[in-house]
């Protein structure tokens, strides 16, 4: 068996190097990956990463996205929106957890570059197709980051994933892929999770970028990429 097409796959900088985007980028480059998500998942990472954007020299990447903070405690929402304008000026997708959003009209100004991520079972919104529909009513131009680990945690049968793709597949901008454990932490893919992802792989266009959020050491990067390809690539006879 061979892969009929090769999906673009990379990593989140935060998965490979906690709070150190430069180290994360270095690891990704060392493995010749051309797809990357710059992570400012924790709000203290946001301002240093924004300040460094013009100096990162990302021309060797085919796809770049940016993950906004998942919680706001120190920074207020308006300040975060102002900082993130530097990201959208670069025309990069902006991955946002919907429970951060309070002023929908301000976030809506980012248009299609605003990429709403479906949530894990801990969150009160954004977990199912019905909950995402309520969000897209307020953010009509926003796109979707489908986190397969989140949706499998919500529904191991992957029926919820199928429903999300049926309703919002046209909004799909990128995937997040990992194992999500019972504590909602991102781990390396297991065989069982890979089998679950196979159920929906044919519904996802081969051009959609995949961002791995698996927390793996640098020596396990290539193995995790291969496991992801096996889970999400359409196979054809050699």
N, C-alpha and C positions, 0 to 999 in steps of 0.2 A: 504493500500500500504506500502511496505517496500523497502529499498534500496537493490538492488541485490548485490552490492559491495560498499565498502567505499573508496572513493578516499583519498589519503594522502593530508591533508589540514593544512596549517599553515599561518603565517603572516610574513610580512616584519617588521624588528625591527623599521624602520623609520616611518612606518604607525602608530605604537602604541606609540612611544616615540620619538619626534622630536630631532634629533641630540644626542640621548642618547641610544646607543645600549645595554648597560648593563640593563637599565630599560626595554627596549623592550624585551630582552631575559627573564627577570624576569616575565613579564606579560604573555609571551607565555608559559613559564614553569608552571605558576600558573593555566593555563587552560588545562594542560596536552596535549598540542599539540607537535608533534614530527617532525614537518616540519618547517623550518625557512629559511629566507633569511636575511643575514647580510647586512645592508644598509649603503653604503658610497655614497649616491646619491649626496651629496654636497661635493665638493673637500676638504673642511677643515676637513671633517670626515674621510678621507681616511687614513692618516698617523697614527692617534691614534688607529683606528680599526686594521690596519695591525700590529701595535706594540703589540696589545693585543691578537692576534690570538692564540698564544700558551698557553694562560692562561684562555681561555674561557670555557674549559671542556665541550665540546659539544657531549660527548659520549651518552647522553640520547636522541639525535636526530637521526632519521632515514635518514633524508635528510637535507643537508645544501647547500645553494648557497650564492653567494656574488654579490651584485650590485655595479658596478663601478660608479664613478661620471658621471653625465649627462652633465656637462659643465666643461671646463678647462679654467681657467683664470689665476690663480697663478702658477699652476704646468704645466710644459710642458709635451707633450705626452710621450716622452722617459722616463721621471721620473716616470710617472704613470705606464707605462708598466713594469718597473723594480720593482716597489712596488707590483704590482699585481702578480708577479712570486711567491710570498709567498702564495697566494691563490691557484694557480694551483698546487703547490707542495703538497697541501692537497687533490688534486683531486676533488675540488668543482667546479661546473659550475660557470662561470664568466659572469654575465649579463651585456651587454654593449649596449648603445645607438649608432647606427651606425654613427650619425652625429659627434661623438667625434673622429672617426677614420680618420686619415690622412695618416698614413704610414701602408697601408694594409699588406705589407709583414712582418712587425714586429708583428702585431696582429695575423696573420695567424700562427705564431709559437706556439700559444696556442692550436692549433688543435681543437678537438671536445669540449674541455672545454670552448672555446669561444662561448658564447650563445648570438646571436643577437636578440634584442627585436624589434618588429614592433612598429612603431611610431604613435603618434596622428596627428591630422590635421595641427598642427602648424609647423611641421618639413618638410623639403624639400625632404627627402628620407625615405625609409623603411616603407612606409605606405601601400603598396599594394603588391600583388604577383609579379607583374612586377618589382617594385622597389626593392623588396627583391632578386629577381633573379639576378639583377645587382651586388648586394652585395655578394651573394654566389658564383658568378663567380670569385671574387677576394679572397674569403674566403671559398674555396671548402670543407673544413672539419668542418666548424663551425656548431653549432646546433642552434635551434630556441627557444626563449621564446615568446610565443604567448600571447600578452596582449589583453584580450577580451574587456576591456573597451576602449582601443585605437581603436581597429578595429571597434567596434560598433559606436564610434564617427565619424570615417571616413565614415562608411556605416551602417546606422541603420537597413537595411534589412538583414545584416550578409552575403550577397553574397560575399563580399571581404574575410570574414573569411573562407567561404567554399572554395574559390579559393586558399587561402594560405594553407589550410589543404590538398587540393588535390595535390598541387605541392610540399609542403615541410613538410607534416605530418611525413615523415620518419626522419626528423631532430628534431622533437619536443622533448624538454628536460623538460620544465616546463611551467605552465600558470601563468600569472598575472591576477587577478580577482578583479574588483571593478566597481563601477559607476564612469564614467568620465564626469564631468560636462562641461558646455559651456566654462569655463575658464581653461579646461584641468587639473583640480584638481581631486584627487581621493576621492570619498565619499562612504558611505554605499550603498549597493545594493538596488535598487528599484524593485518593482514588474515587471515593464515594462522591465527593463534590464534583470531580471531573465528569463522572457519569451523569450527574444531574445537569450540568451545563450542556452536555451533548444533546439533551432534549430540546434545547432552544437554539442551538448553534446555527442551524440552517435558516433561521429567521433573521439572522443578523448579517447585513451586507459585509462582504469581505473587506471593504474599504474602511470600515469603522475602526478607529484606533482603539487599542486595548492598553490600559494602564494597570499594571500589576501593583497591588498594594501589599503583597505578601512580605512579611518581615523576615527576610532571609539574609544570610551573610554573603559577602561578595563571591565566595567560592560556590555558592548555590544558585547564582543568578541564571546561568545558562540552563541548568536543570529545570528551574521554575518556568523559564520561557518555553522550553520544550513541552513541559506538562501542560502549559496553557495552550500551546498550539494543538496538542492532541485532544484537548477538551473542546476546543472551539473552531477547529478547522474542518471544512468539508473534505472528506477523503475520497480519493478516486483510485481505481485499480492501476497498479504500475504497468 
